[in-house]
Amino acid sequence: MRLDYLTIFPEFFDVLGISLLGKAVDNGIVDIHAHDLRTWTHDRHRTVDDTPCGGGAGMVMKPDPWGEAFDDLLGADPDPSVHVVIPTPSGTPFRQDDAAQLSHADRIVFCCGRYEGIDHRVIDYASEHWSVHELSLGDYVLNGGEVAALAMTEAIVRLVPGVLGNPESLSEESYSQDQEGLLEYPVYTRPASWRGWDVPEVLMSGHHGHIAQWRREQSRELTRRRRPDLLTDE
Ligand SMILES: N#Cc1c(-c2ccc3cc[nH]c3c2)n[nH]c1N
């Protein structure tokens, strides 16, 4: 899987060389390239923004640098197997299903906007050529797309075979279909008693059936309290 990031802050993505993702890069499972969008400017000030048509506050990212970056990175031939991800507060919510689908992609290009956003014709042009995903990390406002691209990257790449040491742990996580899409149950480790708090007895019983039942009940109760929207049968 090749991942490209178009951004005016490429240093944001230096962090991808650390930990699990770093190992995936070292193992050749993923190939990561961060690009400074100003590479594709030609004026003395390396300008990437301009005033919004129709007025309004702030600045909008000019289309030309994006178009020239696309030309260099992707060429002009349409290829639906290339996924262009545009983090935006107006996008559809990024969810585990999106991460699962994108984890099968051979190529993903993240377009990280700043200012008031990217000239919409960039999205229109990209949509004619590649598979475009306008996705939002959540219902809050960030200053740009980089942090969202990092979060989406981790959610996607950890699902790629060979990246996680223990793929079995994927099936026991919140939102995984093996857990009926419920929130993950509380987890514990040693010591059995810590500052007056004990590990639930059932987890010390060694009775796998009882433990599995307790965990299912905990997941459903936690989901009922915190995320009733995830419960499909109530
Ligand atoms: N994804 C996402 C975002 C953003 C976001 C994304 C891109 C830009 C470009 C300028 N401002 C941005 C905010 N804010 N909140 C989210 N959940």
The ligand as an ORCA input file, in Angstrom:
! r2SCAN-3c Opt
* xyz 0 1
  N     -11.596     15.776      8.814
  C     -11.789     16.753      9.411
  C     -12.055     17.868     10.251
  C     -11.673     19.215     10.168
  C     -10.906     19.946      9.130
  C     -10.411     19.288      8.001
  C      -9.746     20.018      7.016
  C      -9.592     21.402      7.155
  C      -9.027     22.434      6.351
  C      -9.194     23.627      7.019
  N      -9.839     23.378      8.178
  C     -10.086     22.035      8.283
  C     -10.750     21.329      9.287
  N     -12.199     19.852     11.233
  N     -12.893     18.979     11.976
  C     -12.842     17.761     11.403
  N     -13.467     16.621     11.886
*
